[in-house]
Amino acid sequence: MKNDDIFRFFGRLAITRNSSKSIKETLFFAGRTTEPEIFIGKYVIGSFIFGIVLSLFLNWWSEFFTPFYWFVNSIVFLQPIVVFVILLLICEILSFLSLGILIYVFIQLNIETRTKAVEAVLPDFLMYVSSNVSSGMPLDQSIWYAAKPEFGLLSEEVKKSMKKAFSGQPLDDSLDLLSHSFKSDLFNRTMLLIKQSIATGSEISEVLDRTAKDTRESLSLRKEIESSLVLYEIFVIFAAAFGTPFLFAVSTKLVTILEKVFTRIPSTTPTDFYAMVSPSSTPVLTSGEFFWFTMGVLLITSFFSSLIMGVIKTGSKNQGFKFFPILFIVSLLVYNVVLLLLDLLFTNML
């Protein structure tokens, strides 16, 4: 069996026929021509292998596996091999989820990148088509000759569709095929308007001119809205990348200091009042536990802040995934720098 046959076999086991159609459409919008069964098969096999490698690494890493082993045995006593099987199952689940999310984000970003690229050149393309129609060309030839190389993806899809029109396919069907090449409401409405103009016998050139003008105004309005929301974007960036890690660094240092101070307080005291206000043991929340809590909060804050930035900046939360790694890394740097400065400040005080 060839590699593609292996991937196709596992892909067919993983998805239904209806799911296959939906995935195929999504991949088509992203510019991918891979069969959905092969695509899903690669995802399933890749996730499975990654889960095995991750579980073997964590099993080898004694600093992780030993606490994990004792945690499981605190609930129910199990042999080490059974604990490893549990770890393997957890790693497989995490592998499928994480890789699935990454693939989904990558595909959605590709779809929106293609959509933006088409919408940006659509007004100029319509003006070219209108000029060709005004010079006496038929509509199909006008669309063909308007597909200039500088229009990139739009030119490629236009030529694919018009070749079928030249080979005998009705122009309406070719326009339908063209409209489904991109996941863009603006582009789909434009193609629908052209089809309606053909059906009603309207002046195609005038319709194209007005559509190009309206499209350009719509894109210009989007840019103005983005510019007016820059202040909100700055506020989100400051809160996620600077404000939150700064406050958590101060809180981490405070917990660390209190943890050391509490260990030096004697358990017995001479007065009843001091006994009431003085703790007899260290805090329930240790500095190590608070550190991992802080990492989780910074991760979640960076994630949702990136989604908010995507909505503010582009109107799509999917575009916010691009900002997530940057926000999280910057927040970690700020957290560690502030913590280091506080350590230097309080070195001689403890």
C-alpha positions in Angstrom: 0.0 0.0 0.0 1.2 3.5 -0.8 1.4 6.1 1.9 -1.7 8.0 0.7 -3.6 4.7 0.8 -2.6 4.2 4.5 -3.7 7.8 5.4 -6.9 7.4 3.4 -7.7 4.2 5.2 -7.3 5.7 8.7 -9.1 8.9 7.5 -12.2 6.9 6.4 -12.3 5.2 9.8 -12.2 8.6 11.6 -14.8 10.6 9.7 -18.2 10.2 8.1 -19.2 11.0 4.6 -21.0 14.2 5.6 -18.0 15.3 7.6 -15.8 14.5 4.6 -17.8 17.0 2.5 -17.6 19.7 5.1 -13.8 19.2 5.5 -13.3 19.2 1.8 -15.1 22.5 1.5 -13.0 24.0 4.3 -9.8 22.8 2.7 -10.9 24.2 -0.6 -11.5 27.7 0.9 -7.9 27.4 2.4 -6.5 26.7 -1.0 -5.7 23.0 -0.2 -6.6 20.3 -2.8 -5.7 17.4 -0.5 -8.4 14.7 -0.1 -10.2 15.1 3.3 -9.6 11.4 4.1 -5.9 11.7 3.5 -5.7 15.0 5.5 -7.6 13.5 8.5 -5.5 10.3 8.2 -2.3 12.3 8.5 -3.7 14.1 11.5 -4.8 10.9 13.3 -1.4 9.1 12.7 0.6 12.2 13.5 -1.3 12.8 16.7 -1.0 9.2 17.8 2.8 9.2 17.2 3.3 12.5 19.0 1.3 11.2 22.0 3.5 8.1 22.3 6.7 10.2 22.0 5.4 12.6 24.7 4.4 9.9 27.1 7.8 8.2 26.7 9.6 11.5 27.4 7.5 12.2 30.5 8.1 8.6 31.7 11.8 9.2 31.3 11.7 12.6 33.0 11.8 11.5 36.6 11.0 14.9 38.0 7.6 14.7 36.3 6.8 10.9 36.5 7.7 10.4 40.2 5.2 13.1 41.4 2.6 11.8 38.9 3.1 8.3 40.1 2.6 9.2 43.7 -0.4 11.4 42.9 -2.1 8.5 41.1 -1.3 6.1 44.0 -2.7 8.5 46.5 -6.0 7.9 44.8 -5.8 4.2 44.1 -2.8 1.9 44.3 -1.6 0.8 40.8 1.5 -0.8 39.4 4.0 1.4 37.5 3.0 -0.1 34.1 -0.6 0.7 34.7 0.3 4.3 35.7 2.3 4.6 32.5 -0.8 3.4 30.5 -2.8 6.1 32.2 -0.1 8.6 31.3 -0.1 7.4 27.7 -3.9 7.9 27.4 -3.7 11.4 28.8 -0.8 12.3 26.4 -2.8 10.9 23.5 -5.9 13.0 24.4 -3.7 16.1 24.8 -1.9 15.3 21.5 -5.2 15.0 19.6 -6.6 18.2 21.1 -3.6 20.4 20.8 -2.7 19.3 17.2 -6.3 19.6 16.2 -6.5 23.1 17.5 -3.2 24.1 15.8 -4.5 22.7 12.4 -7.8 24.4 12.8 -6.1 27.8 13.5 -3.7 27.3 10.6 -6.6 26.5 8.2 -8.7 29.4 9.4 -5.8 31.9 9.1 -5.2 30.6 5.5 -8.9 31.1 4.7 -9.0 34.6 6.0 -5.6 35.5 4.4 -7.0 34.4 1.0 -10.3 36.3 1.6 -8.4 39.6 2.5 -6.1 39.2 -0.5 -9.2 38.9 -2.9 -11.2 41.7 -1.3 -8.2 44.1 -1.5 -7.9 43.8 -5.3 -11.6 43.3 -6.1 -12.5 47.0 -6.8 -9.6 47.3 -9.3 -10.6 44.0 -10.9 -14.2 45.1 -11.4 -13.0 48.4 -12.9 -10.9 46.4 -15.5 -13.9 44.2 -16.3 -16.1 47.3 -16.7 -13.6 48.9 -19.1 -13.4 45.7 -21.2 -17.2 45.5 -21.4 -17.4 49.2 -22.4 -15.0 48.6 -25.2 -17.3 45.9 -26.7 -15.9 42.7 -25.3 -18.3 39.9 -24.2 -18.6 39.5 -20.4 -16.6 36.2 -20.3 -13.7 37.6 -22.3 -13.9 40.8 -20.2 -13.4 38.8 -17.1 -10.7 36.7 -18.6 -8.6 39.7 -19.8 -9.1 41.5 -16.5 -7.3 38.7 -14.6 -4.0 40.5 -14.4 -1.0 38.9 -12.7 -0.9 41.6 -10.0 -4.3 40.3 -8.8 -2.7 37.1 -7.5 -5.1 34.6 -6.2 -8.1 36.2 -7.8 -6.5 36.0 -11.2 -5.7 32.3 -10.7 -9.3 31.4 -9.8 -10.8 33.6 -12.5 -8.8 31.8 -15.2 -9.8 28.4 -13.9 -13.4 29.3 -14.0 -13.4 31.1 -17.3 -11.6 28.2 -19.0 -14.6 26.1 -18.2 -16.9 28.8 -19.6 -14.9 28.9 -22.8 -15.2 25.1 -23.1 -19.0 25.2 -23.1 -20.0 25.6 -19.5 -22.8 28.2 -18.9 -21.4 31.5 -17.7 -23.7 31.4 -14.6 -22.2 28.1 -13.6 -18.7 29.5 -14.0 -19.5 32.5 -11.9 -21.0 30.2 -9.2 -17.8 28.2 -9.3 -15.8 31.4 -9.0 -17.9 32.7 -6.1 -17.3 29.5 -4.1 -13.6 29.8 -4.5 -13.3 32.2 -1.5 -15.1 32.4 1.8 -16.0 36.1 1.3 -19.5 37.5 1.6 -18.4 40.6 -0.3 -17.0 38.6 -3.2 -20.1 36.3 -3.2 -22.5 39.3 -3.3 -20.5 40.8 -6.2 -20.8 37.6 -8.3 -24.5 37.3 -7.5 -25.0 40.9 -8.6 -23.3 40.2 -11.9 -25.5 37.1 -12.4 -28.6 39.1 -11.7 -27.5 41.8 -14.1 -27.0 39.3 -16.9 -30.5 37.8 -16.2 -32.3 41.1 -16.1 -30.4 42.6 -19.1 -29.0 45.5 -17.0 -26.1 47.7 -18.1 -23.2 45.5 -17.0 -20.6 48.2 -17.2 -22.6 50.6 -15.0 -23.3 47.9 -12.5 -19.6 47.0 -12.3 -18.6 50.6 -11.8 -21.0 51.1 -9.0 -20.1 47.8 -7.4 -16.4 48.7 -7.5 -17.1 52.1 -5.9 -19.2 50.6 -3.1 -16.6 47.9 -2.5 -13.8 50.4 -2.3 -15.8 52.5 0.2 -16.6 49.5 2.3 -12.9 48.6 2.5 -12.0 52.2 3.3 -14.6 52.2 6.1 -13.1 49.0 7.6 -9.7 50.7 7.8 -11.2 53.8 9.5 -12.9 51.6 12.1 -9.6 49.8 12.7 -7.8 53.1 13.2 -10.5 54.4 15.7 -10.0 51.3 17.8 -6.2 51.5 18.2 -6.6 52.9 21.8 -8.5 49.8 22.9 -5.9 47.6 21.3 -3.1 49.4 23.2 -5.1 49.0 26.5 -5.5 45.3 26.0 -1.8 44.8 25.1 -0.7 46.8 28.2 -3.0 44.9 30.5 -2.1 41.5 29.2 1.7 41.9 28.5 2.7 44.4 31.3 0.0 45.0 33.9 -1.0 41.4 34.8 2.6 39.9 34.9 3.8 42.9 37.0 1.0 42.4 39.6 1.6 38.7 39.7 5.3 39.1 40.1 4.7 41.3 43.2 2.2 38.8 44.5 4.7 35.9 44.0 7.3 37.8 45.9 4.9 38.6 48.7 3.9 35.0 49.1 7.6 33.9 49.1 8.4 36.5 51.8 5.4 35.5 54.0 6.3 31.8 53.5 9.8 32.5 54.9 8.5 34.8 57.7 5.9 32.3 58.9 8.5 29.5 59.3 10.4 31.8 61.7 7.5 32.5 64.0 7.4 30.3 67.1 4.5 28.0 67.5 4.0 29.0 71.2 3.7 32.6 72.3 3.6 34.3 75.7 0.3 36.2 75.2 -3.2 35.2 74.2 -3.5 38.1 71.9 -0.3 37.2 69.9 -1.6 33.7 69.7 -4.8 34.9 68.0 -3.0 37.0 65.3 0.0 34.8 64.8 -0.1 31.8 62.5 1.2 28.5 63.8 2.3 27.0 60.5 3.2 28.0 56.9 0.5 29.2 54.6 -1.7 26.7 52.8 -0.7 28.1 49.4 3.1 27.7 48.9 5.2 29.9 46.6 5.7 27.0 44.2 2.0 26.4 43.9 1.3 30.1 43.4 4.0 30.2 40.7 2.2 27.5 38.6 -1.1 29.3 39.3 0.4 32.4 37.9 1.7 30.6 34.8 -1.9 29.3 34.2 -3.4 32.8 34.6 -0.8 34.4 32.3 -1.5 31.8 29.7 -5.3 32.2 29.9 -5.0 36.0 30.0 -2.7 36.1 26.9 -5.0 33.7 25.0 -8.2 35.7 25.5 -6.4 39.0 25.1 -5.1 37.9 21.7 -8.7 36.9 20.7 -9.9 40.3 21.7 -7.1 42.0 19.8 -8.1 40.0 16.7 -11.7 41.1 16.9 -10.6 44.8 17.5 -8.0 44.8 14.8 -9.6 42.7 12.0 -13.1 41.8 13.1 -12.2 38.1 13.4 -11.1 36.3 16.5 -9.2 33.8 14.4 -6.7 36.5 13.5 -6.0 36.9 17.2 -4.2 33.6 17.4 -1.2 35.2 15.7 -0.8 37.5 18.6 -1.0 34.8 21.3 2.6 33.6 21.3 4.0 37.1 21.3 1.7 38.2 24.2 2.5 35.2 26.2 6.3 35.4 25.7 6.3 39.2 26.5 4.2 38.6 29.7 6.7 35.9 30.8 9.6 38.2 30.2 8.0 41.0 32.2 7.1 38.6 35.0 10.6 37.3 35.3 12.3 40.7 35.0 10.1 42.2 37.7 10.6 39.1 39.9 14.4 39.4 39.5 14.4 43.1 40.4 12.3 42.4 43.5 14.7 39.6 44.5 17.6 42.1 44.2 15.7 44.6 46.3 14.8 42.3 49.1 18.0 40.3 49.2 19.4 42.1 52.2 16.0 42.4 54.0 15.5 38.6 54.6 
